[in-house]
Amino acid sequence: IVGKDATTDGSIIIARNEDTDGATSPQNMIFHPSRKDSRVFKSNSICNSDDNTFELELPKNSLSYVSFPHWQSETKQNLSFEETGINEYGVALSATETIFNGEQALKIDPYLVKTGVTEDSITTVVLPFATSAKEGVRILGGMVEKIGAGEGFGVAFSDRHEAWYLETASGHHWLAMRIPDDSYFVSANQGRFQSADFSDTVNVMSSPGLLDFAIANKLYDPQGEPFNFFKIFMSNTAHDRTYNYPRVKTLLEMYSNISYEGNDGLYPVFVRPKKKMSVQDVASGLRNRYDGTPHDPYQSKNPKEPYRPINVIRTSISHITQTRRDMPEDLASVQYIALGMADLAAYIPFYKGITNIPKQYQGAKDMADDTSTFWKYRKLQALVMQDYPRYAPIAHEAIARLEKNIAARQSAMEKEYLKVFRKDPKAARKLIQAFTDKTVSRQDEMLARMISKISKMLGMKNLTNEQYTDMIKKIEAEYHFHGA
């Protein structure tokens, strides 16, 4: 998460890699129109072995929004795991960062595993009703307080003015903090907050009585050391030292030259970057695989590497969501979407002002196909991973060339939009759609060319969709990096 004074263009960025259990759970893109009626949402629990039965009566007058649900929800009443989205007010949300609260806190206030709100539902029950990032925090925090959390999670919110991050503390408690404008924040499947000034209601929000709860249950002694949310409420085990610590440490070193040598998880929380950060800088972080070090598992062909990389094959979607204060509504919010393994996928910009979702981003199922963008990238990624050191440079070069081309056309489109917008907003919006359609078409051309070229080099030119599906399953199982 990057504050507006820490970016090159004054925008606010929230970004995340969504990692699934395997590599065959596609993400689709969907537009939800606004609704006047109320309705009952019921969790689908598509990845929840505990059969969570969370349900909530959603209020009337919901906002329209765009999101990226898993394919599984297509046959069910409600959508599930809508990983990220932007609503008509320009509020953005990134919803399924799994974290784990501490054993002592959960003994006192356990998760409501069967009935609490879980990652599966957050976007769907919060984003249609949030008119600001801070209101999104209030809505989700209120659910945790009243209904309970079914698991631990961290959620990012942004609008044109600020970004917030919320972390669960226990079954009914939470803490949220505003990202300082001049700083960035990184997290990797482990809670990160430490000190908190509860009197600073501009920058800190929490469940009522969070501090009293900690004191009353002897989780925190105010006469002892200063309040530290991480020490009091977060799980911190030997597993975190290889699964989470290296990812946080790598990004702090990348963006700020900070080398924290401690082995306690207490990395700096809000940090100023050594230089202002762009969308491309954030993409480099999301693609990181410990490049140029002995811990790069793909270059060294070492699936038993103990350090879990940021970039893994079971990532189903990576997003970089940017909000800009000084742009018309259609351009103010844009989501850069990479499908599958971010290291081997291009980030494609989708503006809030698009009028039609490209067909390539709809309808992907759990078996490889010839039409969806998700499965085209999975095919490319499966092929490259047959010999990463040999084929990754070929894919990287093609992806970089595509992204450079898109960036140039994107800049030109925005300039033209601003000229046309003053006279004809509807005509200006058509420029966004034309840009999007052309971008997706050029991506299709790149993918077809790369899949053909690398499959030919591998002697795999005539693989069936079933064979591609089996191939990605096999390579993901080999490089799974088990954890959250």
Disulfide bonds with the S-S distance in Angstrom:
none
